[in-house]
Amino acid sequence: MNRVLAVAWREFVSTALTKGFIIGAVVVPLAFIAMIPVIVMLVMAAKGPSVEGDVAVLDRSGVLLSAVERELSAEAVAARRNRTVQAVAEQMEQLGPIGGGGQEDSAPAKAAIAAAAGEIPTFHVVPLAAGTDLDAEKALLSPTGGDERRLAIAVLAPDAVIRAPDADSFGGYELFVRPKLDDRIISEIRSGLNAAILRERYQANGFSPEEIRRLTTVAAAQTREVTATGERKSTQELTAMLPFGFILLLMISAMVGGQYLLTTTVEEKSSRVVEVLLSAVSPMQLMTGKILGQMGVGFVLLFMYTGLGTGALAAFGLMDLIGPVKLLYLFVFFVLAYLMLASFMAAVGSAVNEMREAQSLMGPVMIVVMLPYILWLPITRDPNSTLSVVLSLVPPMSPFAMVMRLTSTQADVIPTWQVLLSIGVSAAGAYLSVWAAAKVFRVGLLMFGKPPNFRTLIRWVRMA
């Protein structure tokens, strides 16, 4: 046992106490968090390019030109932009921290959204006569057309406002733009054309556009949750993203530790250091020590990132979203997921001579492990579906799928027996993985030459 612990400590120290690991796992995430306010300030201070140009309009309806000029004016564009910013800011407030809210809280969000949208463009509407050669006008939009001011051409249908007697729907418009025109500018032109056509349709049918806007606008206060300690903003979006955060934590912690195990095993084998190690410990002791040592690395990452996330939730009074039971399950399933992944990687690392040979053997395993990650949305939306239950009971996918089920919005309705069965199945899968990996590890560690395939690895398990 002392030898196993000595190998584990050596493995942990050689990985977790290196400058590269500290910089990559600790310094970089903390620096990124510290840079968030700076990034926000830069985004708010940034200004998009000022755009001014001509929008040619061929009005085949005969009644829309003045409305298009009005809706593409700088004042109308600014008014629509303000309504959009207000709507997006209200949606972002639902994702924001718990608090009273208010105009002063949404001001930074509105400023950032407005900065991202860019400056208000200046459009000059150029009317085209009914007999205009449209192909010649469109040629002006090409890079060799010679008219750099021309931004777009809008062709309005004859029945855009008054529906034809035998038609079931109104006509619309066609929009032609010059190459590489900013998508925000295209969106502004389309919004102006839509607003102009709708306004004229309303008026042609005896409706007031302002009255229709008032009739179709519903003033609704922010959704609030009633908790044991009082009311707070709705955490629906945050709750929906919680399973993704948990699976990401589990993936990062298990994969990083397992990847380091694979790398160190291949390096020690290719440099013949493993021959020296085997003179002091048995293959089983070496593999066990390496697995435990890299498990410590995974625990460091899991503790650190979980601590940061938990601290953020605690600061906003959202600890009820996770609770101690979910955190306990996270660490339990981390151990089980890591043992299975680490066993595969230890076996592959002992069987190959170079890292590029290991990638081909690990590919099928990683595809299976990544399946719950790919299916996180259907699993979290319906954690008691047949797909979710089956994935949570089939190793090596079971730890990842069950963690997502336990952190979903319907976690309270998951039967306890399924959780315990998933733990038992995952534990059995981890035991079998370690047992099979030990067989491969003992045979492949001192073998060199052509890398084995899966059939050879299975034969090693049966013969060892």
Protein Blocks (a to p, Z undefined) as FASTA:
>chain_A
ZZmmmmmmmmmmmmmmpmklmmmmmmmmmmmmmmmmmmmmmmmmpccdddddddddddfk
opmmmmmmmmmpmklmmmmmmmmmmmmmmmmmmmmccdebjjklmmmmmmmmmmmnopad
ddddddddfklcfklmmmmmpmklopaklmbdcdddfklmbccfkbcbdcdddddddehi
afklmmmmmmmmmmmmmmmmmmmnopafklmmmmmpccddddddddfkbccddfklmmmm
mmmmmmmmmmmmmmmmmmmmmmmmmmmmmnommmmmmmmbcfklmmmmmmmmmmmmmmmm
mmmmmmmmmmmmmmnopmmmnommlmmmmmmmmmmmmmmmmmmmmmmmmmpmbfklmmmm
mmmmmmmmmmmmmmmmmmmmmmmbmklmmmmmccfklmmmmmmmmmmmklmmpcfklmmm
mmmmmmmmmmmmmmmmmmmmmmmmmggcjdddfklmmmmmmmZZ
